[in-house]
Each structure stands twice: as structure tokens, then as C-alpha cells.
Amino acid sequence: MEIGDKIKKARKRAGLTQKELAEKVDVTARCIQYYEGNIRKPQSTEIIIKLAAALNEDVSYFLSEQELSIMRENEMFIGEA
């Protein structure tokens, strides 16, 4: 399942419209449409965090195993500094 599918599923589960979600995340409703249609992906960690908070989901719900692995590696690297 791609990130757009996960966003749409979580949005519907939360009972929000695309416009309502967009307002919570500080993006346009068109942007949410693009995400849900898998036309675009959120380009920043900040947006993914805002989506997760607005939809009451863990950030990891929206990421692939590969993306999670990269984040974990980066966290370990930062922790060693």
C-alpha cells in the first residue's frame, strides 16, 4: 500500500474531509488530493508528522520498511555525535 492510500484510509477512519485534513496540516486541499492519488508524496518530515498527528496515527504507519530503516540509521548516527 502506497503512502497516499494510507493517508486516505486514515483520513476516512478519522472522519475528516480532504479540506479539513488540509487545514490541520497547513497545506491545500489539492495537495491532499495529490497525496491520496499517489501523484505526489509529502516532501518533508514535518508534513508527515503533521499528518500523523491530525489522523491520530504513528508516523511509522505512513512509511515503508526501507524508509523506517533509514530513519533508524540516522537516529543512531545522530545519537553517536
Residue pairs with C-beta under 8 A, 6 or more apart in sequence:
1 9
2 38
3 35
3 38
3 41
3 42
3 62
3 63
4 35
4 36
4 37
4 38
4 39
4 41
5 36
5 38
6 61
6 62
7 32
7 35
7 36
7 51
7 55
7 62
8 36
10 51
10 55
10 56
10 57
10 61
11 18
11 21
11 32
11 36
11 55
13 55
14 21
14 54
14 55
14 56
16 24
16 54
16 55
18 29
18 32
18 33
18 36
19 29
19 32
21 32
21 51
21 54
21 55
22 28
22 29
22 31
22 32
24 50
24 53
24 54
25 32
25 47
25 50
25 51
25 54
26 50
27 47
31 40
33 39
34 40
35 41
35 42
42 48
42 51
42 62
48 59
48 62
48 63
49 59
51 57
51 62
52 58
52 59
52 61
52 62
60 68
63 71
